[in-house]
Amino acid sequence: MHWTWSRFAELGVDALYDALALRCRVFILEQGPYLDPDGLDRASAHLLGRDDAGSLAACLRVVDPGVKYAEPSIGRVVVAPELRGRGLGRALVGEGVARCVAAWPGRGIRISAQAHLERFYEGFGFRRAGPNYGEDGIPHVEMARAP
């Protein structure tokens, strides 16, 4: 996997299109309708993972500290449906955590995770930080990772 880490303004139209198209395939067509472009992309760094052919396989965003939470916040974590089950999600989140640690040393990370993925995120050091709640019709849980 070839990773790129870019601020929103540095993405370029092709990378932005690829990221929004992948997010749309999963978050809108697969999981149900909601407004994916929520105004937070501009205040975020974006991690994109491309295969050897240059196709976007996975991506996530990290919202800057102080925008959504006091800490940086990983979100919009997505792997192309046809590539699931190959460990790409683990590689993506691991890379995202590493980029957060490098960009904001000494800071924790906070996420709003789909509740069924709680154990997955625990594997990266995240711990439940509140009760389950609904977001866009899907049960979620706030989780935090200590610095």
N, CA, C and O atoms as a DFTB+ gen file, in Angstrom:
588 C
 N C O
     1  1       0.850      -1.177       0.000
     2  2       0.000       0.000       0.000
     3  2       0.896       1.240       0.000
     4  3       1.909       1.294       0.698
     5  1       0.509       2.209      -0.778
     6  2       1.235       3.474      -0.848
     7  2       0.379       4.539      -0.162
     8  3      -0.724       4.848      -0.614
     9  1       0.899       5.095       0.931
    10  2       0.153       6.037       1.749
    11  2       0.530       7.475       1.407
    12  3       1.698       7.790       1.183
    13  1      -0.488       8.345       1.371
    14  2      -0.249       9.777       1.290
    15  2      -1.028      10.445       2.410
    16  3      -2.132      10.024       2.756
    17  1      -0.442      11.484       2.965
    18  2      -1.016      12.228       4.095
    19  2      -1.039      13.681       3.659
    20  3       0.014      14.295       3.490
    21  1      -2.225      14.233       3.476
    22  2      -2.346      15.581       2.927
    23  2      -3.406      16.379       3.663
    24  3      -4.422      15.841       4.102
    25  1      -3.151      17.659       3.786
    26  2      -4.192      18.573       4.240
    27  2      -5.217      18.695       3.109
    28  3      -4.896      18.409       1.956
    29  1      -6.416      19.106       3.419
    30  2      -7.500      19.191       2.443
    31  2      -7.083      20.005       1.216
    32  3      -7.284      19.563       0.085
    33  1      -6.512      21.177       1.427
    34  2      -6.145      22.054       0.314
    35  2      -5.038      21.473      -0.559
    36  3      -4.850      21.908      -1.695
    37  1      -4.302      20.487      -0.030
    38  2      -3.200      19.874      -0.776
    39  2      -3.617      18.601      -1.512
    40  3      -2.820      18.046      -2.270
    41  1      -4.844      18.127      -1.306
    42  2      -5.270      16.859      -1.882
    43  2      -5.262      16.858      -3.406
    44  3      -4.840      15.879      -4.020
    45  1      -5.716      17.924      -4.012
    46  2      -5.912      17.955      -5.456
    47  2      -7.274      17.386      -5.791
    48  3      -7.840      16.605      -5.027
    49  1      -7.797      17.785      -6.940
    50  2      -9.164      17.392      -7.273
    51  2      -9.296      15.893      -7.514
    52  3     -10.323      15.315      -7.160
    53  1      -8.299      15.246      -8.100
    54  2      -8.404      13.810      -8.359
    55  2      -8.429      13.000      -7.064
    56  3      -9.247      12.092      -6.919
    57  1      -7.551      13.317      -6.132
    58  2      -7.526      12.601      -4.852
    59  2      -8.800      12.878      -4.059
    60  3      -9.354      11.970      -3.440
    61  1      -9.263      14.112      -4.075
    62  2     -10.504      14.448      -3.377
    63  2     -11.671      13.672      -3.974
    64  3     -12.490      13.113      -3.245
    65  1     -11.744      13.640      -5.296
    66  2     -12.812      12.894      -5.959
    67  2     -12.758      11.413      -5.566
    68  3     -13.780      10.823      -5.217
    69  1     -11.555      10.816      -5.626
    70  2     -11.412       9.401      -5.278
    71  2     -11.870       9.131      -3.848
    72  3     -12.575       8.154      -3.595
    73  1     -11.473       9.991      -2.915
    74  2     -11.843       9.803      -1.510
    75  2     -13.352       9.935      -1.318
    76  3     -13.964       9.110      -0.641
    77  1     -13.951      10.961      -1.905
    78  2     -15.393      11.151      -1.750
    79  2     -16.177      10.034      -2.436
    80  3     -17.225       9.624      -1.937
    81  1     -15.688       9.536      -3.571
    82  2     -16.369       8.442      -4.258
    83  2     -16.340       7.170      -3.417
    84  3     -17.352       6.477      -3.312
    85  1     -15.188       6.854      -2.814
    86  2     -15.096       5.667      -1.956
    87  2     -15.975       5.832      -0.722
    88  3     -16.698       4.908      -0.347
    89  1     -15.919       6.978      -0.103
    90  2     -16.771       7.223       1.068
    91  2     -18.244       7.099       0.698
    92  3     -19.029       6.552       1.472
    93  1     -18.625       7.596      -0.464
    94  2     -20.015       7.509      -0.915
    95  2     -20.438       6.053      -1.106
    96  3     -21.541       5.671      -0.713
    97  1     -19.566       5.237      -1.707
    98  2     -19.885       3.825      -1.919
    99  2     -20.232       3.125      -0.616
   100  3     -21.154       2.311      -0.565
   101  1     -19.488       3.446       0.438
   102  2     -19.683       2.744       1.707
   103  2     -20.669       3.467       2.615
   104  3     -21.647       2.868       3.062
   105  1     -20.431       4.729       2.890
   106  2     -21.231       5.424       3.900
   107  2     -22.629       5.793       3.428
   108  3     -23.540       5.907       4.249
   109  1     -22.822       5.980       2.137
   110  2     -24.136       6.386       1.650
   111  2     -24.869       5.209       0.997
   112  3     -26.005       4.909       1.362
   113  1     -24.231       4.549       0.043
   114  2     -24.911       3.460      -0.658
   115  2     -25.039       2.206       0.199
   116  3     -26.075       1.542       0.161
   117  1     -24.009       1.871       0.971
   118  2     -24.028       0.636       1.756
   119  2     -24.678       0.818       3.122
   120  3     -25.452      -0.038       3.551
   121  1     -24.382       1.908       3.809
   122  2     -24.832       2.076       5.191
   123  2     -26.079       2.935       5.335
   124  3     -26.678       2.952       6.411
   125  1     -26.478       3.624       4.328
   126  2     -27.689       4.414       4.415
   127  2     -27.435       5.883       4.183
   128  3     -26.321       6.364       4.386
   129  1     -28.438       6.584       3.768
   130  2     -28.234       7.981       3.376
   131  2     -27.958       8.913       4.558
   132  3     -28.631       8.868       5.588
   133  1     -26.960       9.742       4.370
   134  2     -26.689      10.847       5.273
   135  2     -25.727      11.777       4.560
   136  3     -25.173      11.415       3.522
   137  1     -25.522      12.951       5.092
   138  2     -24.656      13.938       4.458
   139  2     -23.212      13.670       4.851
   140  3     -22.798      14.010       5.960
   141  1     -22.446      13.066       3.957
   142  2     -21.046      12.747       4.235
   143  2     -20.182      14.007       4.305
   144  3     -19.469      14.183       5.292
   145  1     -20.214      14.899       3.293
   146  2     -19.417      16.132       3.416
   147  2     -20.049      17.020       4.500
   148  3     -21.035      17.716       4.255
   149  1     -19.462      16.977       5.689
   150  2     -20.071      17.605       6.866
   151  2     -19.404      18.899       7.298
   152  3     -19.685      19.407       8.384
   153  1     -18.520      19.442       6.459
   154  2     -17.847      20.683       6.818
   155  2     -16.549      20.479       7.575
   156  3     -15.835      21.451       7.824
   157  1     -16.216      19.246       7.952
   158  2     -15.000      18.995       8.725
   159  2     -13.805      18.609       7.854
   160  3     -12.668      18.638       8.327
   161  1     -14.037      18.255       6.615
   162  2     -12.928      17.845       5.746
   163  2     -11.881      18.944       5.586
   164  3     -10.687      18.653       5.514
   165  1     -12.308      20.183       5.529
   166  2     -11.368      21.297       5.341
   167  2     -10.441      21.482       6.546
   168  3      -9.335      22.004       6.405
   169  1     -10.888      21.061       7.714
   170  2     -10.079      21.195       8.935
   171  2      -9.450      19.854       9.290
   172  3      -9.324      19.514      10.467
   173  1      -9.053      19.092       8.271
   174  2      -8.564      17.735       8.488
   175  2      -7.358      17.427       7.624
   176  3      -7.116      18.046       6.588
   177  1      -6.606      16.432       8.102
   178  2      -5.590      15.776       7.280
   179  2      -6.239      14.507       6.746
   180  3      -7.081      13.904       7.413
   181  1      -5.850      14.106       5.549
   182  2      -6.466      12.958       4.902
   183  2      -5.393      11.929       4.564
   184  3      -4.387      12.246       3.930
   185  1      -5.626      10.697       4.997
   186  2      -4.716       9.590       4.719
   187  2      -5.349       8.722       3.643
   188  3      -6.442       8.187       3.827
   189  1      -4.654       8.586       2.520
   190  2      -5.142       7.779       1.412
   191  2      -4.167       6.646       1.146
   192  3      -2.953       6.846       1.106
   193  1      -4.716       5.458       0.964
   194  2      -3.913       4.279       0.650
   195  2      -4.256       3.775      -0.738
   196  3      -5.399       3.414      -1.018
   197  1      -3.250       3.755      -1.608
   198  2      -3.446       3.313      -2.998
   199  2      -2.673       2.023      -3.244
   200  3      -1.610       1.794      -2.667
   201  1      -3.230       1.192      -4.112
   202  2      -2.541      -0.042      -4.487
   203  2      -1.470       0.270      -5.534
   204  3      -1.280       1.426      -5.912
   205  1      -0.784      -0.756      -5.992
   206  2       0.304      -0.552      -6.955
   207  2      -0.170       0.044      -8.279
   208  3       0.606       0.689      -8.984
   209  1      -1.432      -0.167      -8.613
   210  2      -1.986       0.387      -9.853
   211  2      -2.459       1.833      -9.673
   212  3      -2.851       2.484     -10.641
   213  1      -2.422       2.333      -8.435
   214  2      -2.839       3.709      -8.169
   215  2      -4.293       3.866      -7.787
   216  3      -4.768       4.988      -7.615
   217  1      -5.014       2.756      -7.651
   218  2      -6.420       2.828      -7.254
   219  2      -6.536       3.038      -5.748
   220  3      -5.791       2.448      -4.966
   221  1      -7.480       3.885      -5.357
   222  2      -7.694       4.135      -3.934
   223  2      -8.333       2.912      -3.297
   224  3      -9.404       2.477      -3.722
   225  1      -7.685       2.355      -2.283
   226  2      -8.160       1.160      -1.600
   227  2      -8.742       1.476      -0.229
   228  3      -9.630       0.768       0.246
   229  1      -8.248       2.536       0.409
   230  2      -8.671       2.856       1.767
   231  2      -8.342       4.314       2.071
   232  3      -7.419       4.888       1.493
   233  1      -9.106       4.900       2.981
   234  2      -8.787       6.262       3.413
   235  2      -9.437       6.552       4.759
   236  3     -10.353       5.859       5.201
   237  1      -8.932       7.594       5.386
   238  2      -9.515       8.129       6.607
   239  2      -9.162       9.606       6.680
   240  3      -8.339      10.106       5.912
   241  1      -9.796      10.285       7.611
   242  2      -9.433      11.684       7.853
   243  2      -9.147      11.854       9.335
   244  3      -9.632      11.094      10.173
   245  1      -8.344      12.877       9.641
   246  2      -8.067      13.228      11.023
   247  2      -8.443      14.696      11.194
   248  3      -7.797      15.591      10.648
   249  1      -9.497      14.918      11.962
   250  2      -9.955      16.279      12.229
   251  2      -9.014      16.909      13.241
   252  3      -8.654      16.292      14.243
   253  1      -8.622      18.145      12.967
   254  2      -7.682      18.859      13.828
   255  2      -8.170      18.955      15.274
   256  3      -9.374      19.025      15.523
   257  1      -7.234      18.957      16.223
   258  2      -7.611      19.170      17.627
   259  2      -8.361      20.499      17.769
   260  3      -8.031      21.495      17.123
   261  1      -9.379      20.481      18.634
   262  2     -10.133      21.692      18.914
   263  2     -11.280      21.953      17.961
   264  3     -12.029      22.911      18.153
   265  1     -11.438      21.126      16.938
   266  2     -12.530      21.321      15.983
   267  2     -13.733      20.460      16.359
   268  3     -14.831      20.983      16.549
   269  1     -13.541      19.163      16.468
   270  2     -14.616      18.249      16.865
   271  2     -14.473      17.889      18.344
   272  3     -15.442      17.926      19.103
   273  1     -13.254      17.543      18.735
   274  2     -12.900      17.238      20.119
   275  2     -11.654      18.041      20.471
   276  3     -11.053      18.674      19.603
   277  1     -11.271      18.016      21.735
   278  2     -10.030      18.686      22.148
   279  2      -8.819      18.009      21.499
   280  3      -7.818      18.661      21.204
   281  1      -8.923      16.694      21.280
   282  2      -7.847      15.910      20.685
   283  2      -8.064      15.808      19.176
   284  3      -9.157      16.090      18.685
   285  1      -7.023      15.403      18.438
   286  2      -7.258      15.040      17.043
   287  2      -8.232      13.864      17.004
   288  3      -8.282      13.059      17.934
   289  1      -9.006      13.772      15.918
   290  2     -10.055      12.760      15.841
   291  2     -10.010      12.025      14.507
   292  3     -10.199      12.623      13.448
   293  1      -9.760      10.728      14.575
   294  2      -9.789       9.897      13.384
   295  2     -11.236       9.571      13.041
   296  3     -12.032       9.234      13.918
   297  1     -11.565       9.673      11.772
   298  2     -12.918       9.348      11.335
   299  2     -12.973       9.071       9.848
   300  3     -11.956       9.108       9.157
   301  1     -14.180       8.792       9.363
   302  2     -14.416       8.466       7.953
   303  2     -13.442       7.374       7.493
   304  3     -12.867       7.440       6.407
   305  1     -13.283       6.377       8.354
   306  2     -12.388       5.243       8.082
   307  2     -13.099       4.313       7.104
   308  3     -14.186       3.817       7.398
   309  1     -12.492       4.076       5.946
   310  2     -13.179       3.284       4.931
   311  2     -12.186       2.463       4.106
   312  3     -11.110       2.932       3.734
   313  1     -12.589       1.221       3.837
   314  2     -11.844       0.309       2.973
   315  2     -12.789      -0.093       1.846
   316  3     -13.968      -0.352       2.088
   317  1     -12.284      -0.146       0.628
   318  2     -13.114      -0.564      -0.506
   319  2     -13.745      -1.923      -0.207
   320  3     -13.050      -2.840       0.230
   321  1     -15.044      -2.065      -0.434
   322  2     -15.736      -3.314      -0.084
   323  2     -15.082      -4.567      -0.652
   324  3     -15.029      -5.594       0.025
   325  1     -14.595      -4.501      -1.855
   326  2     -14.005      -5.684      -2.488
   327  2     -12.649      -6.059      -1.901
   328  3     -12.110      -7.117      -2.227
   329  1     -12.088      -5.208      -1.040
   330  2     -10.780      -5.472      -0.446
   331  2     -10.848      -5.809       1.039
   332  3      -9.811      -5.981       1.680
   333  1     -12.042      -5.904       1.585
   334  2     -12.195      -6.211       3.004
   335  2     -11.726      -7.622       3.313
   336  3     -11.717      -8.493       2.443
   337  1     -11.336      -7.838       4.568
   338  2     -10.923      -9.166       5.008
   339  2      -9.467      -9.482       4.721
   340  3      -9.039     -10.627       4.870
   341  1      -8.707      -8.489       4.315
   342  2      -7.289      -8.692       3.981
   343  2      -6.348      -7.954       4.930
   344  3      -5.144      -7.887       4.685
   345  1      -6.898      -7.398       6.020
   346  2      -6.064      -6.683       6.976
   347  2      -5.820      -5.226       6.622
   348  3      -5.056      -4.538       7.299
   349  1      -6.463      -4.757       5.569
   350  2      -6.252      -3.375       5.134
   351  2      -6.800      -2.367       6.142
   352  3      -6.223      -1.294       6.323
   353  1      -7.907      -2.705       6.796
   354  2      -8.460      -1.814       7.818
   355  2      -7.485      -1.624       8.971
   356  3      -7.308      -0.512       9.469
   357  1      -6.858      -2.708       9.387
   358  2      -5.857      -2.626      10.460
   359  2      -4.662      -1.793      10.012
   360  3      -4.157      -0.971      10.777
   361  1      -4.213      -1.997       8.793
   362  2      -3.084      -1.218       8.280
   363  2      -3.449       0.260       8.207
   364  3      -2.637       1.118       8.554
   365  1      -4.665       0.562       7.758
   366  2      -5.129       1.944       7.631
   367  2      -5.178       2.634       8.991
   368  3      -4.631       3.725       9.148
   369  1      -5.823       2.015       9.969
   370  2      -5.948       2.636      11.290
   371  2      -4.579       2.724      11.964
   372  3      -4.274       3.730      12.605
   373  1      -3.760       1.700      11.829
   374  2      -2.406       1.759      12.386
   375  2      -1.614       2.913      11.815
   376  3      -0.933       3.628      12.550
   377  1      -1.697       3.100      10.510
   378  2      -1.010       4.220       9.858
   379  2      -1.600       5.543      10.327
   380  3      -0.864       6.503      10.558
   381  1      -2.921       5.603      10.470
   382  2      -3.574       6.827      10.940
   383  2      -3.148       7.203      12.349
   384  3      -2.878       8.371      12.628
   385  1      -3.087       6.222      13.233
   386  2      -2.636       6.471      14.607
   387  2      -1.187       6.954      14.597
   388  3      -0.844       7.909      15.294
   389  1      -0.340       6.293      13.807
   390  2       1.067       6.698      13.736
   391  2       1.212       8.130      13.223
   392  3       2.047       8.885      13.720
   393  1       0.405       8.504      12.235
   394  2       0.470       9.872      11.699
   395  2      -0.005      10.883      12.738
   396  3       0.548      11.979      12.827
   397  1      -1.017      10.532      13.522
   398  2      -1.489      11.428      14.591
   399  2      -0.411      11.627      15.646
   400  3      -0.158      12.750      16.082
   401  1       0.222      10.532      16.052
   402  2       1.271      10.604      17.075
   403  2       2.422      11.493      16.579
   404  3       2.988      12.269      17.349
   405  1       2.760      11.374      15.296
   406  2       3.842      12.194      14.731
   407  2       3.428      13.658      14.594
   408  3       4.234      14.553      14.851
   409  1       2.189      13.910      14.194
   410  2       1.727      15.287      13.961
   411  2       1.413      16.022      15.255
   412  3       1.613      17.233      15.346
   413  1       0.918      15.294      16.265
   414  2       0.528      15.917      17.537
   415  2       1.134      15.128      18.686
   416  3       0.403      14.479      19.434
   417  1       2.455      15.168      18.845
   418  2       3.099      14.385      19.911
   419  2       2.565      14.769      21.291
   420  3       2.326      15.941      21.586
   421  1       2.390      13.761      22.109
   422  2       1.925      14.005      23.469
   423  2       0.432      14.221      23.584
   424  3      -0.066      14.484      24.678
   425  1      -0.308      14.115      22.467
   426  2      -1.764      14.300      22.490
   427  2      -2.447      12.943      22.385
   428  3      -1.932      12.031      21.739
   429  1      -3.584      12.818      23.009
   430  2      -4.409      11.638      22.829
   431  2      -5.165      11.746      21.510
   432  3      -5.035      12.732      20.784
   433  1      -5.946      10.731      21.214
   434  2      -6.775      10.706      20.012
   435  2      -8.174      10.291      20.443
   436  3      -8.327       9.405      21.284
   437  1      -9.184      10.917      19.882
   438  2     -10.578      10.579      20.211
   439  2     -11.305      10.210      18.926
   440  3     -11.062      10.802      17.875
   441  1     -12.198       9.229      19.016
   442  2     -12.970       8.801      17.857
   443  2     -14.439       8.608      18.230
   444  3     -14.788       8.416      19.394
   445  1     -15.273       8.665      17.216
   446  2     -16.668       8.270      17.312
   447  2     -16.773       7.004      16.469
   448  3     -16.884       7.075      15.245
   449  1     -16.739       5.852      17.120
   450  2     -16.658       4.569      16.414
   451  2     -18.026       3.910      16.310
   452  3     -18.861       4.046      17.204
   453  1     -18.246       3.199      15.217
   454  2     -19.429       2.364      15.156
   455  2     -19.287       1.321      16.263
   456  3     -18.239       0.691      16.402
   457  1     -20.349       1.145      17.047
   458  2     -20.275       0.319      18.254
   459  2     -19.800      -1.108      17.970
   460  3     -19.105      -1.698      18.797
   461  1     -20.160      -1.665      16.824
   462  2     -19.747      -3.048      16.542
   463  2     -18.242      -3.158      16.271
   464  3     -17.714      -4.266      16.182
   465  1     -17.553      -2.031      16.141
   466  2     -16.103      -2.030      15.911
   467  2     -15.299      -1.697      17.172
   468  3     -14.096      -1.447      17.093
   469  1     -15.961      -1.693      18.329
   470  2     -15.281      -1.323      19.573
   471  2     -14.055      -2.200      19.828
   472  3     -12.990      -1.664      20.137
   473  1     -14.159      -3.497      19.713
   474  2     -13.012      -4.391      19.956
   475  2     -11.890      -4.137      18.951
   476  3     -10.713      -4.187      19.309
   477  1     -12.246      -3.866      17.702
   478  2     -11.251      -3.545      16.676
   479  2     -10.409      -2.349      17.128
   480  3      -9.180      -2.406      17.085
   481  1     -11.061      -1.274      17.557
   482  2     -10.332      -0.073      17.971
   483  2      -9.597      -0.270      19.294
   484  3      -8.577       0.377      19.533
   485  1     -10.098      -1.149      20.149
   486  2      -9.364      -1.461      21.383
   487  2      -7.979      -2.012      21.059
   488  3      -7.037      -1.809      21.825
   489  1      -7.850      -2.698      19.943
   490  2      -6.567      -3.237      19.518
   491  2      -5.528      -2.164      19.205
   492  3      -4.341      -2.470      19.086
   493  1      -5.961      -0.916      19.071
   494  2      -5.061       0.216      18.824
   495  2      -4.922       1.110      20.048
   496  3      -4.384       2.215      19.968
   497  1      -5.419       0.614      21.193
   498  2      -5.275       1.368      22.433
   499  2      -6.434       2.283      22.769
   500  3      -6.354       3.032      23.743
   501  1      -7.507       2.250      22.000
   502  2      -8.677       3.087      22.297
   503  2      -9.516       2.412      23.373
   504  3      -9.627       1.186      23.412
   505  1     -10.099       3.218      24.238
   506  2     -10.968       2.729      25.302
   507  2     -12.280       3.513      25.275
   508  3     -12.312       4.701      24.954
   509  1     -13.343       2.823      25.616
   510  2     -14.672       3.441      25.663
   511  2     -14.630       4.682      26.547
   512  3     -14.034       4.668      27.624
   513  1     -15.275       5.765      26.078
   514  2     -15.291       7.013      26.841
   515  2     -16.714       7.515      27.067
   516  3     -16.922       8.701      27.325
   517  1     -17.684       6.627      26.973
   518  2     -19.075       7.015      27.184
   519  2     -20.008       5.918      26.725
   520  3     -19.567       4.884      26.223
   521  1     -21.319       6.148      26.901
   522  2     -22.310       5.145      26.510
   523  2     -22.523       5.138      24.992
   524  3     -22.115       6.064      24.292
   525  1     -23.163       4.085      24.502
   526  2     -23.548       4.039      23.090
   527  2     -24.534       5.166      22.789
   528  3     -25.292       5.592      23.661
   529  1     -24.515       5.635      21.564
   530  2     -25.456       6.655      21.101
   531  2     -25.699       6.419      19.614
   532  3     -24.905       5.757      18.945
   533  1     -26.782       6.953      19.113
   534  2     -27.088       6.815      17.699
   535  2     -26.509       7.961      16.895
   536  3     -26.575       9.119      17.307
   537  1     -25.940       7.631      15.742
   538  2     -25.454       8.649      14.806
   539  2     -25.792       8.147      13.406
   540  3     -25.304       7.100      12.980
   541  1     -26.620       8.890      12.703
   542  2     -27.043       8.517      11.355
   543  2     -27.662       7.127      11.313
   544  3     -27.480       6.382      10.350
   545  1     -28.407       6.783      12.382
   546  2     -29.111       5.516      12.433
   547  2     -28.246       4.308      12.766
   548  3     -28.708       3.171      12.669
   549  1     -26.991       4.544      13.160
   550  2     -26.064       3.456      13.488
   551  2     -25.567       3.661      14.917
   552  3     -25.156       4.769      15.261
   553  1     -25.593       2.609      15.773
   554  2     -25.052       2.751      17.131
   555  2     -23.555       3.073      17.089
   556  3     -22.784       2.417      16.388
   557  1     -23.166       4.084      17.846
   558  2     -21.774       4.521      17.950
   559  2     -21.349       4.579      19.411
   560  3     -22.181       4.534      20.317
   561  1     -20.043       4.679      19.624
   562  2     -19.478       4.852      20.952
   563  2     -18.281       5.789      20.831
   564  3     -17.473       5.670      19.910
   565  1     -18.180       6.711      21.766
   566  2     -16.996       7.576      21.804
   567  2     -15.868       6.800      22.465
   568  3     -16.065       6.161      23.498
   569  1     -14.678       6.860      21.861
   570  2     -13.523       6.155      22.393
   571  2     -12.330       7.095      22.407
   572  3     -12.220       7.986      21.565
   573  1     -11.435       6.891      23.368
   574  2     -10.248       7.742      23.491
   575  2      -9.002       6.876      23.622
   576  3      -9.028       5.785      24.192
   577  1      -7.925       7.395      23.079
   578  2      -6.611       6.746      23.184
   579  2      -5.696       7.711      23.917
   580  3      -5.538       8.859      23.501
   581  1      -5.101       7.259      24.989
   582  2      -4.207       8.106      25.780
   583  2      -2.930       8.419      24.988
   584  3      -2.543       7.655      24.103
   585  1      -2.282       9.540      25.307
   586  2      -1.032       9.873      24.616
   587  2       0.033       8.796      24.808
   588  3       1.142       8.925      24.290
